[in-house]
Amino acid sequence: MNSPIINPIFTNLKIDRSAERSVYLQVADELLAMIRSGKLCSGQKLPGSRDLANLLKINRITISKAYEELLMQGWLETAVGRGTFVSSHVAEQDPEKLKSITNSALKVAGFIFQTSSYPKPILETPLYNLHLDDGYPDPRLAPLKEFYRAYRNQLSRSGLYPKFGCYGNPAGPYAYRQALSDYLNASRGLKTTAENILSVRGTLMGMNLVCNALISPGDIVLAEVPGWKRAEHNFLHAGAEMIGIPVDEHGMVVDEIRKVCEKQKVRMVYVTPHHQYPTTVSLRIDRRLELLRLANEYGFIIFEDDYDFDFHFKHRPLLPLASADENGMVIYCGSFSKSFSPAFRMGYLVAAENVIEHLAKIRILLDRQGDHVLDNAMAELLKDGTVQRYLRKTLSVYEERRNFFCDLLDTVPEGALKFRVPEGGMSVWTEFDSSINLEALSKRALKEGLYFSDGKLHQYPNYKTNGIRLGFASSDLEDLSSSVEILKKLLS
């Protein structure tokens, strides 16, 4: 070998022939690590491919391919008739600074950035057989076969290039926006065309997009307390000043909005009027009309989050604020995630045409156009009535589960909790006795195989109600019965 002194360095190369990664790439990885750590210095000659192959007892071609890989990357260089060398462009390494280098994945960045204090995503029900979640649909009821058929049709029919061979409208494909416009006009009393619709990947994306496009640092945003923390985090991330507006048994206390408007310029009001999150109460009609009047008088945006309009049991749902908006003050947001599955990221924003045009331009900076294949598949399900039939079927199923679940909750030891039977939605807002530690109760339930929230997301400095949402829609009757039995056992 040309350099017998460095033979011991190469005998330590780790090669795992049972690994999925090719042997030549493993050799290249090991050599690169030696260069980065300073064990191989700039200009240092490497053994010939035949010598290194004999040393490692592997095929010479494998060594040649490893050298070629590093040559292409610029870590090695060759000189005709002289051999292969560590590139002269590789700076000399300081072993003291690099002594901690390993082949493991990096956990901490080398640069400084400001971390957020927002809560981590909660991984809920997949880990547990029993769950009383935040109020999710049951994916077992979703029209998966019909959706598969519609999605497959998009990829098997003619005209693929005009539909999918190039970038499309960032607002979403016209066929989907038109089908959605027809659906919303018929089911929610809206007055829209395709130009009033923007396809987004769920409510959170719609919220983030609106904050990026329409909220500036220092703007005042009003939101319900208690409310949806993820929405609040978007406002804070945009640099807005958030002011909480209390919620009572009739929804957001709109009189408090007027008091704020008399003193400060309000940019936006975030509201969940149909089934207030998290308490599930509906915004009373007089408050709805007053909120619209205040928006017109003071010029603020109303962001209407209508996350589960389709599931109302007592009577016909109250129409959205957007249906009575004559002056373009409302941005209406909905999602199919609460109809099909949380994993199904598909939502929409509805607003005046010039607002949608502006939001579409901002959307390009984040997500060029969304998933047009998915959008067009959903358009097919809206046009042929699949979505409407599915919603009618699940409405009766969820109503049965709500009634069954609430009857079970009535058997919990007296005084431990109180609740009101919700008129709609997929969860029951449940307030526990103040002596019950919800965090401890939640941990004890997990040991029994039952998941429910610990209530932290519903706590505010001036709001200390000991309440959580107990979702019933995603569990069948047997699981609901088992869940409440565990709850009763823990509360006894």
C-alpha positions in Angstrom: 0.0 0.0 0.0 1.3 3.5 -0.8 0.9 4.8 2.8 1.3 2.0 5.3 1.4 4.4 8.2 -2.3 5.3 7.8 -3.4 1.7 7.3 -4.7 1.5 10.9 -7.0 4.4 10.3 -8.8 2.6 7.5 -9.0 -0.8 9.3 -11.6 0.9 11.7 -14.0 1.7 8.9 -17.4 0.3 10.0 -19.2 -1.7 7.3 -22.6 -3.4 7.9 -23.3 -5.8 5.1 -26.8 -6.5 6.5 -27.8 -2.8 6.4 -30.2 -1.4 3.7 -27.7 1.3 2.7 -25.3 0.2 0.0 -21.8 -0.8 1.0 -20.1 1.8 -1.2 -22.2 4.6 0.4 -21.2 3.3 3.8 -17.5 3.5 2.8 -18.1 7.0 1.4 -19.9 8.0 4.7 -17.0 6.7 6.8 -14.3 8.5 4.7 -16.3 11.7 4.8 -16.6 11.5 8.6 -12.8 11.1 8.8 -12.3 14.2 6.6 -14.7 16.3 8.6 -13.1 15.2 11.9 -9.6 16.0 10.7 -8.4 12.4 10.7 -7.8 12.9 7.0 -6.3 16.2 6.1 -6.4 18.4 3.0 -4.0 17.0 0.4 -3.5 13.7 2.1 -3.2 10.7 -0.3 -5.7 7.9 0.0 -4.9 4.2 -0.5 -5.4 2.9 -4.0 -8.8 1.2 -4.6 -7.1 -2.3 -4.8 -5.2 -1.8 -1.6 -8.2 -0.5 0.4 -10.4 -3.3 -1.0 -7.9 -5.9 0.2 -7.7 -4.2 3.6 -11.5 -4.1 4.0 -12.0 -7.5 2.2 -14.6 -6.0 -0.2 -14.8 -5.7 -3.9 -12.5 -3.2 -5.6 -15.4 -1.8 -7.6 -17.1 -0.9 -4.4 -14.1 1.2 -3.3 -14.0 2.9 -6.7 -17.7 3.8 -6.5 -17.1 5.2 -3.0 -14.2 7.4 -4.3 -16.4 8.5 -7.3 -19.2 9.5 -4.9 -16.8 11.8 -2.9 -15.1 13.1 -6.0 -18.5 14.2 -7.4 -19.2 15.9 -4.1 -15.9 17.7 -4.1 -14.3 16.1 -1.1 -11.7 14.2 -3.1 -9.6 15.0 -6.1 -7.4 13.0 -8.4 -4.1 13.6 -10.1 -3.3 11.5 -13.2 -0.7 8.9 -12.4 -0.4 10.0 -8.8 -3.6 8.8 -7.1 -6.6 10.1 -5.1 -6.2 12.8 -2.5 -8.3 14.7 0.0 -9.4 17.9 -1.8 -7.0 20.8 -1.4 -10.1 23.0 -1.0 -11.0 21.3 2.3 -9.9 23.6 5.1 -7.8 22.3 7.9 -10.0 21.1 10.7 -9.4 21.9 14.4 -9.7 18.5 16.2 -10.5 20.3 19.4 -13.5 22.0 18.0 -14.7 18.9 16.2 -14.1 16.3 18.8 -17.8 16.0 19.5 -18.7 15.2 15.9 -20.7 12.0 15.5 -22.7 10.3 12.7 -25.9 10.8 14.7 -28.7 13.2 13.8 -28.3 16.8 15.1 -30.6 17.7 17.9 -29.5 21.4 18.5 -28.9 24.0 15.8 -25.7 25.9 15.7 -27.6 29.3 15.3 -29.7 31.2 17.8 -33.4 31.7 17.4 -36.3 32.7 19.6 -38.4 29.7 20.6 -42.2 30.0 21.0 -44.1 29.2 24.2 -47.0 27.6 22.3 -48.0 24.1 23.5 -46.8 21.1 21.6 -49.2 19.2 19.4 -51.3 16.7 21.3 -51.2 13.2 20.1 -54.5 11.9 21.3 -56.5 8.9 20.5 -54.3 6.6 18.3 -52.4 5.4 21.4 -55.5 4.4 23.3 -58.4 2.1 22.7 -60.9 4.3 24.5 -61.1 8.1 24.0 -63.3 11.0 24.8 -61.5 13.4 22.4 -61.9 17.0 21.5 -64.9 16.3 19.3 -63.8 14.4 16.2 -65.8 12.5 13.6 -65.7 8.8 13.2 -63.7 7.9 10.1 -65.3 4.5 10.0 -68.4 6.2 8.8 -66.7 8.3 6.1 -67.5 7.6 2.4 -64.0 6.2 1.8 -64.9 3.9 -1.1 -66.6 6.8 -2.9 -63.7 9.1 -2.2 -61.2 6.5 -3.5 -63.3 6.2 -6.7 -63.4 9.9 -7.2 -59.7 10.3 -6.6 -58.8 7.5 -8.9 -61.1 8.9 -11.6 -59.1 12.2 -11.5 -55.9 10.2 -12.4 -57.3 7.9 -15.0 -59.4 10.1 -17.2 -58.2 11.9 -20.3 -57.0 15.5 -20.3 -54.4 15.0 -17.6 -52.1 17.7 -18.8 -54.6 20.6 -18.9 -55.7 19.6 -15.4 -52.5 18.6 -13.7 -49.6 19.1 -16.1 -48.9 22.7 -14.9 -49.5 25.0 -12.0 -53.1 26.1 -11.5 -55.0 28.8 -9.7 -53.7 29.2 -6.1 -57.3 29.7 -5.0 -58.1 26.1 -6.1 -59.4 24.6 -9.3 -62.5 26.2 -10.7 -64.6 23.0 -10.7 -64.1 22.6 -7.0 -64.8 26.2 -6.1 -67.9 26.2 -8.1 -69.2 23.0 -6.6 -68.4 24.3 -3.2 -70.1 27.6 -3.9 -73.3 25.7 -4.9 -73.1 23.5 -1.8 -72.6 26.4 0.6 -75.3 28.5 -1.0 -77.8 25.6 -0.7 -76.8 24.5 2.8 -75.8 27.7 4.5 -77.7 30.4 2.7 -74.6 32.1 1.4 -74.6 34.2 -1.7 -71.3 33.2 -3.5 -69.7 32.4 -6.8 -66.5 30.5 -7.4 -64.6 33.8 -7.1 -65.6 34.0 -3.4 -63.9 30.7 -2.5 -60.3 29.9 -1.6 -59.3 26.3 -1.0 -57.1 25.8 2.1 -55.7 22.8 4.0 -58.0 23.1 7.0 -59.0 25.9 9.4 -55.6 26.5 10.8 -54.1 27.2 7.4 -57.0 29.6 6.6 -56.4 31.3 9.9 -52.7 31.6 9.4 -53.2 32.9 5.9 -55.6 35.6 7.0 -53.2 36.7 9.8 -50.3 36.9 7.3 -52.3 38.8 4.7 -54.5 41.1 6.8 -53.1 41.5 10.3 -50.1 43.8 11.1 -48.1 44.0 14.3 -49.9 46.0 16.9 -53.4 45.4 15.5 -56.1 44.6 18.0 -57.9 41.2 17.7 -60.8 40.2 19.9 -61.5 36.6 20.6 -63.7 34.5 22.9 -62.6 33.4 26.4 -62.5 30.5 26.7 -61.6 30.0 23.1 -59.4 28.1 20.7 -55.8 28.5 21.7 -54.5 27.6 18.2 -56.3 30.6 16.8 -55.0 32.8 19.6 -51.4 31.7 18.9 -51.8 32.7 15.2 -52.8 36.2 16.4 -49.9 36.5 18.8 -47.5 35.1 16.2 -48.6 37.9 13.8 -47.8 40.5 16.4 -51.4 41.4 17.2 -52.6 42.4 20.6 -55.3 40.0 21.7 -58.2 41.0 24.0 -60.4 38.3 25.4 -64.2 38.7 25.3 -66.2 36.6 27.8 -68.6 33.9 26.8 -71.9 33.1 28.6 -74.7 30.7 28.0 -75.7 32.7 24.9 -72.3 32.9 23.3 -69.8 35.8 23.0 -70.9 38.8 25.0 -71.1 41.3 22.1 -71.7 44.3 24.4 -68.1 43.9 25.5 -67.0 44.3 21.9 -68.8 47.6 21.7 -67.0 48.8 24.8 -63.6 48.0 23.4 -64.4 49.6 20.0 -65.4 52.8 21.7 -61.9 53.1 23.1 -59.6 51.4 20.6 -59.4 50.6 16.9 -60.2 46.9 16.5 -58.9 45.1 13.4 -60.6 41.7 13.7 -63.1 39.7 15.8 -62.7 35.9 15.9 -65.9 34.1 16.7 -67.3 30.5 16.6 -71.0 31.4 16.6 -72.6 28.1 15.7 -71.1 25.9 18.4 -68.8 28.0 20.5 -65.4 26.4 21.1 -65.0 25.0 23.6 -68.4 25.4 25.4 -70.6 24.4 22.4 -73.2 27.2 23.1 -74.8 29.0 20.1 -74.5 32.8 19.6 -78.0 34.2 20.1 -79.7 35.9 17.2 -79.8 39.4 18.7 -76.0 39.2 19.4 -75.4 38.0 15.8 -77.2 41.0 14.4 -75.4 43.3 16.8 -72.0 41.9 15.9 -72.7 42.5 12.2 -73.8 46.1 13.0 -70.7 46.8 15.0 -68.5 45.5 12.2 -70.2 47.8 9.8 -69.9 50.8 12.2 -66.3 50.3 13.3 -64.9 48.6 10.2 -63.4 45.5 11.8 -63.2 42.1 10.1 -65.3 39.2 11.4 -63.5 35.9 11.1 -66.3 33.3 11.4 -65.0 29.8 12.2 -67.9 27.4 11.5 -66.0 24.2 12.2 -69.0 21.8 12.6 -72.0 23.5 11.0 -73.3 20.2 9.6 -74.0 18.5 12.9 -76.9 20.2 14.7 -79.6 18.0 16.2 -82.3 20.0 17.9 -83.6 22.0 15.0 -82.4 23.5 11.7 -79.0 25.1 12.3 -78.9 28.9 12.6 -77.4 30.3 9.3 -73.9 31.7 9.5 -73.2 35.3 10.0 -71.8 35.3 6.5 -75.3 34.6 5.2 -76.5 38.0 6.5 -73.4 40.0 5.6 -74.3 42.6 3.0 -71.1 44.6 3.2 -68.3 42.1 2.9 -67.2 42.3 6.6 -67.1 38.5 7.2 -64.5 36.0 6.3 -66.1 32.6 6.6 -64.1 29.5 7.3 -65.2 25.9 7.2 -63.5 22.5 7.0 -64.2 18.9 5.9 -61.9 17.7 8.6 -64.8 17.8 11.1 -67.0 15.9 8.6 -64.7 13.1 7.4 -61.5 12.9 9.6 -59.0 15.2 11.2 -56.4 13.6 8.9 -58.3 14.8 5.9 -56.9 18.3 5.5 -59.4 20.2 3.4 -61.0 23.5 4.2 -62.1 26.7 2.6 -62.3 30.5 3.1 -65.3 32.5 1.8 -65.0 36.3 1.4 -65.4 39.2 -1.0 -63.8 38.6 -4.4 -61.0 41.2 -3.8 -60.1 39.6 -0.5 -59.9 36.1 -2.0 -57.7 37.5 -4.8 -55.4 39.1 -2.2 -55.3 35.9 0.0 -54.5 33.8 -3.1 -51.4 35.9 -3.8 -50.2 35.5 -0.2 -51.0 31.8 -0.3 -48.4 31.3 -3.1 -45.7 32.3 -0.7 -46.7 29.3 1.5 -48.3 26.7 -0.7 -48.3 27.2 -4.4 -51.8 25.9 -5.0 -52.7 23.1 -2.7 -53.8 19.7 -3.9 -55.9 20.1 -7.1 -56.3 16.4 -7.5 -57.9 16.2 -4.1 -60.0 19.3 -4.7 -61.4 17.9 -7.9 -62.2 14.6 -6.3 -64.2 16.4 -3.6 -65.9 18.4 -6.3 -67.2 15.1 -7.8 -68.5 14.0 -4.4 -70.3 17.3 -3.9 -71.8 17.2 -7.4 -73.1 13.6 -7.2 -74.6 14.1 -3.7 -72.2 11.8 -1.8 -71.3 14.4 0.7 -74.9 15.4 1.4 -76.0 11.7 1.8 -73.1 11.0 4.1 -73.9 14.0 6.3 -77.6 13.0 6.6 -76.6 9.5 7.7 -74.0 10.5 10.2 -76.2 13.2 11.7 -78.6 10.5 13.1 -75.7 8.3 14.2 -74.1 11.2 16.1 -77.4 12.2 17.6 -77.8 8.7 19.0 -74.3 8.7 20.4 -74.9 12.1 22.0 -78.1 11.0 23.7 -76.5 7.7 24.9 -73.4 9.5 26.2 -75.3 12.2 28.0 -77.5 9.5 29.7 -74.4 7.8 30.8 -72.9 11.0 32.2 -76.1 11.4 34.3 -75.0 8.2 36.2 -71.7 9.7 37.3 -71.6 10.2 41.1 -73.7 13.3 42.0 -71.8 16.5 42.4 -68.7 15.3 40.5 -69.5 17.1 37.3 -72.2 19.1 35.5 -73.0 19.5 31.8 -75.6 20.7 29.4 -76.8 18.5 26.5 -75.4 20.2 23.4 -77.8 21.1 20.6 -75.1 20.1 18.1 -71.5 19.4 17.6 -69.5 16.3 18.6 -68.6 16.9 22.2 -70.0 17.8 25.6 -68.6 20.7 27.6 -68.2 19.2 31.0 -67.4 21.2 34.2 -66.0 19.2 37.1 -66.2 20.0 40.8 -63.4 22.4 41.8 -62.0 19.8 44.2 -61.1 17.5 41.2 -57.7 17.9 39.8 -58.3 17.3 36.0 -54.6 16.8 35.2 -54.3 14.1 37.8 -57.6 12.6 36.8 -56.5 12.5 33.1 -53.2 10.7 34.0 -55.1 8.1 36.1 -57.5 7.5 33.2 -54.6 6.9 30.8 -53.4 4.1 33.0 -56.9 2.6 32.6 -56.6 2.9 28.8 -58.9 6.0 28.5 -57.8 9.3 27.0 -59.4 12.7 27.7 -58.0 16.2 28.0 -56.4 17.5 31.2 -58.1 20.9 30.7 -54.9 23.0 30.4 -55.9 24.4 27.0 -59.1 25.9 28.4 -57.4 27.8 31.3 -56.9 31.6 31.2 -55.6 34.1 33.9 -59.1 35.3 34.6 -61.0 32.1 33.6 -60.5 29.2 35.9 -63.5 27.0 35.1 -62.6 23.3 35.7 -63.9 22.2 32.4 -63.0 20.0 29.4 -64.6 18.8 26.2 -65.6 15.1 26.1 -66.0 14.0 22.5 -68.6 11.3 21.8 -68.8 11.1 18.0 -65.7 9.1 17.3 -66.7 6.2 19.7 -69.4 3.6 19.2 -71.9 2.9 22.0 -69.9 0.1 23.5 -66.8 2.2 23.8 -68.8 5.1 25.2 -70.2 2.8 27.9 -66.7 1.5 28.8 -65.3 5.0 28.9 -67.9 6.3 31.3 -67.5 3.2 33.5 -63.8 4.1 33.9 -64.7 7.7 34.6 -67.2 6.7 37.2 -64.6 4.4 38.8 -62.1 7.2 39.0 -64.6 9.6 40.5 -66.0 7.3 43.1 
